[in-house]
Amino acid sequence: MIAGVWKVLSIALFLSVLSSTALAIPSGKEIYEEMLETMGAYDDPELSTHIEDLGRQIVAVSEMSEEEFTFTLLDSPALNAFATDDNYVYINRGLLNYISNDAQLVSVLAHEVGHVTKNHVKGTQTKQGGAQVLATIAAILSGSNEVYEAGMAYANSLIRGHGRSNELEADEAGAQYMASLGYDPQEMLKMLSVMKDVESLQKLRARDKGAPRQTYHGIFSTHPRNDARLRGAVGRAGTGKPEDKRDNGAAHYRQLTEGLTWGENFLEKEKKPTRWSNLQLRVRFDFPQDWTHDTDPRGQVVTGKPEDGTASLTMEPKARTAQDPEEYLYNYLNAPQLREGKTIQPARLKGFTGILTGKDGKPDVRIAVVYYKLNAYIFTGEVDDPKKFSEYDAAFMESIATFRPISSREIAGQKPKTIHYVKATKATTFNALAKSMKLSVSEAQDLRLINGYFPTGEPKPGEWIKIFKQ
């Protein structure tokens, strides 16, 4: 435990000073060894071997055909692929969920090989790679999404400042490698379209919660959807020799990715109907017995009620400040003076609670705030009948006391959702699928994204579509 904490601190310190030219940049091999130790490769030998084989084929038609490359499928839900010094190329398991065939997979790998063959991973690009990779490592070790986003923001700022021309050059090289292997380079543009949709939804979600979005740096980050230069680069690659032409490999890709892990969408070990949990925020708590609850479209603001609807308990996450929880309630939320105010410590976290006195015959309201990482979790307990406040207030307090983080150990012991393929019929719609699988609004959007139908459109009869299920 202590060693893990020191490791997180050392990586965080490394990230904070990485831009200094006095600090040696980690070698590709050092990053590789650290990645395998902390994140690990995805445990699917057949899929990993296929990626390695495609990578070797790409290298064989490149300018560095005589050199050795290392291709690694990382067990990360983040949508990313990247290359580092010493000819190391990585693709995250999460990105595979959005790819539909071998040709699109080749387009991603070929783009990253292009960064290496065009000498983009030296100097500042190596800084970017190191920052990006180590940000991911730090996030995994600390369990902090905020650490990851901060590191990614730094890494992507380097790309925006120095790498636009490099990205286009890698696109052009990748398209040429695809054509040389017999794949249609137009699949790169199809991949671009899907990832642009992902980027658009990430922007909306990030805007809603006031946070930076995570970004895949590769074949779409610097290009508009209809970028004329990229289309020109793809067009110049041609289609290769007719005798070498391959199909897009969709059937083979479906076979290899059937059962692929989807994100970190785990079911709770203990299936309590009153339990609300959020794997993105990594927190959970239990509503009173026999209560039901609903979340907002973003899946973060949740409200629970008894069957008769005469009371409610709402929890909403907000950005916290440096103030203690009591000061936060009074100064940041502008809460009036509370009575019976006291410190609370659910799961040893810092918190404060009190009762807001009702005026003009209105019921009292229970207010509480609990700090976890960079968020303040605000609880509001209300009743319809002032005479029943005391009765329900005890239930409010019991529920607030169950608030706690979801640990990495707890997540690791749970079974994830996985990707599966089904054939659409005339009756198949994404709304019907979402309803049958009991998906949230956010998950329904993801279902459209992975099938290339965001924000609108429906699958065609006979078309293979992806679903994710437990």
Long-range contacts (C-beta under 8 A, 24 or more apart in sequence): 4-141, 7-141, 8-138, 8-141, 8-142, 11-134, 11-137, 11-138, 11-141, 12-138, 12-142, 12-147, 14-134, 15-131, 15-134, 15-135, 15-138, 15-150, 15-151, 15-154, 18-127, 18-130, 18-131, 18-134, 18-154, 19-127, 19-154, 25-85, 25-126, 25-127, 25-130, 26-130, 26-134, 27-85, 27-86, 28-84, 28-85, 28-86, 28-87, 28-88, 28-121, 29-86, 29-88, 31-84, 31-88, 31-129, 31-130, 31-133, 31-134, 32-70, 32-72, 32-84, 32-86, 32-88, 34-133, 34-134, 34-137, 35-72, 35-74, 35-90, 35-133, 35-137, 36-72, 38-137, 38-140, 38-141, 39-74, 39-75, 39-76, 39-136, 39-137, 39-140, 40-74, 40-75, 41-72, 41-73, 41-74, 41-75, 42-73, 42-74, 42-75, 42-93, 42-261, 43-75, 44-73, 44-260, 46-256, 47-73, 47-96, 47-256, 47-257, 47-260, 48-72, 48-73, 50-256, 51-91, 51-105, 51-109, 54-102, 54-105, 54-106, 54-109, 55-89, 55-109, 55-113, 57-181, 58-106, 58-109, 58-110, 58-113, 58-177, 58-181, 59-113, 61-177, 61-180, 61-181, 62-113, 62-114, 62-117, 62-173, 62-177, 63-117, 64-116, 64-117, 69-113, 69-116, 71-109, 75-261, 76-136, 76-140, 77-261, 77-263, 77-264, 78-136, 78-148, 78-214, 79-195, 79-198, 79-214, 79-216, 80-132, 80-214, 80-216, 80-217, 80-218, 81-108, 81-109, 81-111, 81-112, 81-216, 81-218, 82-112, 82-129, 82-132, 82-133, 82-217, 82-218, 83-112, 83-113, 83-115, 83-116, 83-120, 83-121, 83-129, 84-121, 84-126, 84-129, 84-130, 84-133, 85-121, 85-122, 85-126, 85-129, 87-116, 89-113, 89-116, 90-133, 93-260, 93-261, 94-263, 95-216, 96-257, 96-260, 97-260, 97-262, 97-263, 97-419, 97-450, 97-466, 97-468, 98-194, 98-195, 98-198, 98-449, 98-450, 99-191, 99-253, 100-190, 100-194, 100-250, 100-253, 100-452, 101-187, 101-248, 101-249, 101-250, 101-253, 102-183, 102-248, 102-249, 102-250, 102-252, 102-253, 103-178, 103-183, 103-184, 103-187, 103-246, 103-248, 103-249, 104-187, 104-188, 104-190, 104-191, 104-248, 105-253, 106-177, 106-178, 106-181, 106-183, 106-187, 107-174, 107-175, 107-178, 107-183, 107-185, 107-187, 107-188, 107-191, 107-219, 108-191, 108-218, 108-219, 110-173, 110-174, 110-175, 110-177, 110-178, 111-170, 111-171, 111-173, 111-174, 111-188, 111-218, 111-219, 112-170, 112-174, 112-218, 113-173, 113-174, 113-177, 114-169, 114-170, 114-171, 114-172, 114-173, 114-174, 114-177, 115-166, 115-170, 117-173, 118-166, 118-169, 118-170, 118-173, 120-163, 120-166, 120-169, 120-170, 124-158, 124-162, 125-158, 125-162, 125-163, 125-166, 127-158, 128-155, 128-156, 128-158, 128-159, 128-163, 128-217, 129-155, 131-155, 131-158, 132-156, 132-217, 143-282, 143-407, 143-408, 144-373, 145-280, 145-282, 146-373, 146-374, 148-214, 149-211, 149-212, 149-214, 150-212, 152-212, 152-214, 152-215, 153-212, 155-217, 156-215, 156-217, 156-221, 159-217, 159-221, 159-222, 160-222, 163-222, 164-222, 167-217, 167-218, 167-219, 167-221, 167-222, 167-223, 168-222, 168-223, 168-229, 168-230, 168-233, 170-218, 171-219, 171-223, 171-230, 171-233, 171-234, 172-233, 172-234, 172-236, 172-237, 174-219, 175-233, 175-234, 175-236, 175-237, 176-236, 176-237, 178-237, 179-237, 179-238, 179-239, 179-240, 180-240, 180-244, 181-240, 181-244, 181-246, 182-240, 182-241, 182-244, 182-245, 182-246, 183-240, 183-246, 183-248, 184-239, 184-245, 184-248, 185-234, 185-237, 185-238, 185-239, 186-234, 187-248, 188-219, 188-234, 189-230, 189-231, 189-234, 190-452, 191-219, 191-220, 192-219, 192-220, 192-223, 192-225, 192-230, 193-225, 193-452, 194-449, 194-452, 195-219, 195-220, 196-220, 196-225, 197-449, 197-452, 197-454, 197-455, 198-449, 200-454, 201-445, 201-449, 201-454, 205-298, 205-442, 208-298, 209-298, 209-300, 210-319, 250-464, 254-421, 254-464, 257-419, 258-419, 258-420, 258-421, 259-418, 259-419, 259-420, 260-418, 260-419, 261-416, 261-417, 261-418, 261-419, 262-416, 262-417, 262-418, 262-419, 262-468, 263-416, 263-417, 263-468, 264-411, 264-416, 265-416, 265-417, 265-443, 265-468, 266-411, 266-414, 266-415, 266-416, 266-417, 267-414, 267-415, 267-470, 268-414, 269-410, 269-413, 269-414, 274-304, 276-302, 276-304, 276-315, 277-406, 279-406, 279-411, 281-317, 281-375, 282-405, 282-406, 282-411, 283-372, 283-377, 283-403, 283-404, 283-405, 283-406, 284-402, 284-403, 284-404, 284-406, 285-315, 285-346, 285-399, 285-400, 285-402, 285-403, 285-404, 286-399, 286-402, 287-313, 287-399, 288-313, 288-395, 288-398, 288-399, 295-440, 297-440, 297-441, 297-442, 298-441, 298-442, 299-440, 299-441, 299-442, 304-399, 309-384, 310-383, 310-384, 310-385, 310-388, 311-381, 311-382, 311-383, 311-384, 311-388, 311-392, 311-395, 312-381, 312-382, 313-379, 313-380, 313-381, 313-382, 313-395, 313-396, 313-399, 314-379, 314-380, 314-381, 314-382, 315-377, 315-378, 315-379, 315-403, 316-377, 316-378, 316-380, 317-375, 317-376, 317-377, 317-378, 318-375, 318-376, 318-377, 318-378, 319-374, 319-375, 319-376, 320-371, 320-374, 320-375, 320-376, 321-376, 324-350, 324-352, 325-350, 325-351, 325-352, 325-369, 325-370, 325-371, 325-376, 326-352, 328-352, 328-369, 328-371, 328-376, 329-354, 329-367, 329-369, 332-376, 333-369, 333-378, 335-367, 338-367, 344-368, 344-370, 344-400, 344-401, 346-370, 346-400, 346-401, 346-402, 346-403, 346-404, 347-403, 347-404, 347-405, 349-403, 349-404, 349-405, 351-400, 353-379, 353-397, 353-400, 355-393, 358-386, 361-386, 362-386, 363-389, 364-389, 364-393, 366-393, 366-396, 366-397, 368-400, 370-400, 370-403, 372-405, 377-403, 415-470, 417-468, 417-469, 417-470, 418-468, 418-469, 418-470, 419-450, 419-466, 419-467, 419-468, 420-466, 420-467, 420-468, 420-469, 421-464, 421-465, 421-466, 421-467, 422-464, 422-465, 422-467, 423-462, 423-463, 423-464, 423-465, 424-459, 424-460, 424-461, 424-462, 424-463, 424-464, 424-465, 425-461, 426-461, 428-458, 428-459, 428-461, 428-465, 429-458, 429-459, 430-458, 430-459, 433-467, 437-467, 437-469, 443-468
